[in-house]
Amino acid sequence: MKLILAGTSGFIGQEVLSQALSNSCITSIVALSRRPLTGPNADDSRLTNIILEDFTAYTPEVISQLKGADGCVWTLGAKSTDAEVVRRVSLEYVMSAAKAFSGVAKEEGKTFRFALTSGIVTVRDQKKNIWLYPEARKLGGEAETTLLDFAKQNEKSFEAYIARPAGVRAKDGMNLDCVVGTSYSIKVDELAASLIDAVVTGNEKRTWENKDLVTKGREVLASSDEKK
């Protein structure tokens, strides 16, 4: 399986890359980034790093390197509450990628799976009254809805999965289940495992809330440990 990753320099993206490289089902990885990747995994022979100056433009040269890809885990986030930034990163970047990847899949006669990392605070109802960062949160919700609608319109070549995690913490941190339950906190390895599983195996469920991600992530990690 050939996997595309976006956001590999971030906290979540680094864990996704690490797990993807240890997954026997994944034989090739293309990482999209603004700057060359660094770190212990950067020189792995299965990893190709494509530098994109503009995440809304996929040139023929870039598209040629994406051919054969089966799915994408997208962890690239805006890291801002500015509405213009959120629109560009969360909506325009995501949909530009979805259209480019879907186009490649159509040409190859396959179905492409796209797992988007969103967040628990995003709001899909554009008419809902909210007080804290309303524009940014609604734009995040608009991105989710737009991607899901695009998938419905291109169901033969594109599947979309939306992950809505809450507080993402280090994988070696203490277990907070007894404090906040599984609805408001998730370890980064659990999130990464659930994102990769959605792309590798697929699922009927299209939107994954934090509790769903914890359950699936722990299931995948436990299965992986048993195989070692």
C-alpha positions in Angstrom: 0.0 0.0 0.0 1.2 3.5 -0.9 0.2 6.2 1.7 0.3 10.0 1.5 0.9 12.0 4.7 0.5 15.7 5.3 1.5 17.3 8.6 4.4 15.0 9.4 6.4 17.6 11.3 3.6 18.1 13.9 3.0 16.2 17.1 0.3 13.9 15.7 1.9 13.7 12.2 5.3 12.5 13.6 3.5 9.6 15.4 1.5 8.7 12.3 4.7 8.6 10.2 6.4 6.4 12.8 3.5 3.9 12.9 3.1 3.9 9.2 6.8 2.9 8.8 6.3 0.0 11.2 3.1 -1.2 9.4 3.8 -4.1 7.2 0.8 -3.3 5.0 2.3 0.0 4.0 5.2 -0.3 1.6 5.6 3.2 0.3 5.0 6.7 1.9 4.9 10.1 0.4 5.2 13.0 2.9 4.0 16.4 1.7 5.7 19.3 3.5 6.8 22.9 3.1 10.4 22.1 4.3 12.5 18.9 4.1 11.8 16.4 6.8 14.3 15.9 9.5 14.6 13.3 12.3 15.3 9.6 12.6 12.7 8.6 10.0 13.7 11.1 7.3 16.2 8.8 5.6 14.0 5.7 5.4 14.1 4.1 2.0 10.3 3.8 1.9 9.8 7.5 2.4 9.6 10.1 -0.3 9.4 13.8 0.7 7.7 16.2 -1.7 8.2 19.9 -0.9 5.0 21.9 -1.7 5.2 25.7 -1.6 1.5 25.9 -2.2 -0.8 23.3 -0.9 -3.6 24.4 -3.2 -1.5 23.6 -6.4 -0.6 20.1 -7.4 1.6 20.3 -10.5 1.9 17.4 -13.1 5.3 16.6 -11.6 3.8 16.2 -8.1 0.8 14.3 -9.4 3.2 11.8 -11.1 4.8 11.0 -7.7 1.4 10.4 -6.2 0.3 7.8 -8.7 -0.4 4.5 -7.1 -1.3 6.0 -3.8 -4.2 4.3 -1.9 -4.9 6.7 0.8 -3.9 9.8 2.9 -3.7 10.7 6.5 -4.0 14.4 6.8 -2.8 16.0 10.1 -1.9 19.4 8.8 -3.6 22.0 10.9 -4.0 25.8 10.9 -2.6 26.4 14.5 -4.5 29.7 14.4 -7.9 31.1 15.2 -7.7 33.7 12.5 -10.6 33.0 10.1 -8.6 33.7 6.9 -5.8 31.3 8.0 -8.3 28.6 9.0 -10.1 28.9 5.7 -6.9 28.5 3.7 -5.5 25.6 5.7 -8.5 23.7 6.9 -10.7 24.1 3.9 -8.8 25.2 0.8 -5.7 23.0 1.4 -7.9 20.0 2.3 -10.2 20.2 -0.7 -7.4 20.9 -3.2 -5.7 17.7 -2.0 -9.0 15.7 -2.1 -9.7 16.7 -5.7 -6.1 16.0 -6.7 -6.0 12.6 -5.0 -9.4 11.6 -6.2 -8.4 12.5 -9.8 -5.5 10.2 -9.6 -7.7 7.4 -8.2 -10.2 7.8 -10.9 -7.6 7.4 -13.6 -6.3 4.2 -11.9 -9.8 2.8 -11.3 -9.5 2.6 -7.5 -11.0 4.0 -4.4 -8.9 6.5 -2.5 -9.3 6.8 1.3 -8.7 10.2 3.0 -8.6 10.5 6.8 -8.9 14.1 8.0 -7.8 15.1 11.5 -10.3 17.8 12.6 -11.3 18.4 16.2 -14.0 18.2 18.8 -14.6 21.9 18.9 -15.5 22.3 15.2 -19.1 23.2 14.5 -20.9 22.0 11.3 -24.1 23.9 11.9 -23.3 27.3 10.3 -26.4 28.9 11.9 -25.5 27.9 15.5 -24.7 30.7 17.9 -21.3 30.1 19.6 -19.2 32.5 21.7 -15.6 31.3 21.5 -13.9 31.6 18.1 -17.1 31.2 16.1 -15.6 31.9 12.7 -12.7 29.5 13.0 -14.8 26.7 14.6 -17.5 27.0 11.9 -14.9 27.0 9.1 -13.6 23.7 10.6 -17.1 22.3 10.5 -17.5 23.6 6.9 -14.4 21.8 5.9 -15.7 18.5 7.4 -19.1 18.9 5.6 -17.5 19.9 2.3 -15.1 16.9 2.4 -18.0 14.5 3.2 -20.1 15.9 0.5 -17.3 15.6 -2.0 -16.9 11.9 -1.0 -20.6 11.3 -1.6 -20.4 12.9 -5.1 -17.3 10.7 -5.9 -18.2 7.6 -4.0 -16.7 5.2 -6.5 -13.2 6.8 -6.2 -13.1 8.6 -2.9 -13.9 7.8 0.8 -13.6 10.4 3.5 -13.1 9.8 7.3 -13.3 12.7 9.8 -11.5 12.3 13.1 -12.6 14.7 15.8 -10.2 14.2 18.8 -10.3 16.2 21.9 -7.1 16.7 24.0 -4.3 14.8 22.4 -1.5 13.9 24.9 1.8 12.1 24.9 1.6 8.3 24.5 3.7 7.7 27.6 1.6 10.0 29.8 -0.6 8.8 32.6 -4.0 7.3 32.0 -6.7 9.9 32.5 -9.8 7.7 31.9 -10.8 7.8 35.5 -10.6 11.6 35.5 -12.1 12.7 32.1 -13.2 9.4 30.6 -12.6 8.6 27.0 -14.6 11.5 25.5 -12.2 14.3 26.2 -8.7 12.9 26.0 -6.7 10.6 23.8 -3.1 9.5 23.6 -1.3 10.4 20.4 -0.5 6.7 19.5 -4.2 5.8 19.9 -5.1 8.6 17.5 -2.4 7.7 15.0 -3.4 4.0 15.0 -7.1 4.8 14.4 -6.3 7.2 11.5 -4.0 4.7 9.8 -6.5 1.9 10.3 -9.3 3.9 8.6 -7.1 4.4 5.5 -5.7 0.8 5.4 -8.9 -1.2 6.2 -11.7 1.3 5.6 -14.9 1.5 7.7 -18.6 2.2 7.3 -18.3 4.9 10.0 -17.3 8.2 8.5 -17.1 10.5 11.5 -15.1 9.5 14.5 -15.5 11.3 17.8 -12.9 11.1 20.5 -14.4 8.1 22.3 -14.6 6.2 19.0 -11.0 7.0 18.2 -9.8 5.8 21.7 -11.6 2.5 21.3 -10.4 1.9 17.8 -6.9 3.0 18.6 -6.5 0.7 21.6 -7.9 -2.1 19.6 -5.4 -1.7 16.8 -2.5 -1.2 19.1 -3.4 -4.3 21.1 -3.7 -6.4 17.9 -0.3 -5.0 16.8 1.3 -6.0 20.2 -0.1 -9.5 19.9 1.6 -10.0 16.5 5.0 -9.0 17.8 
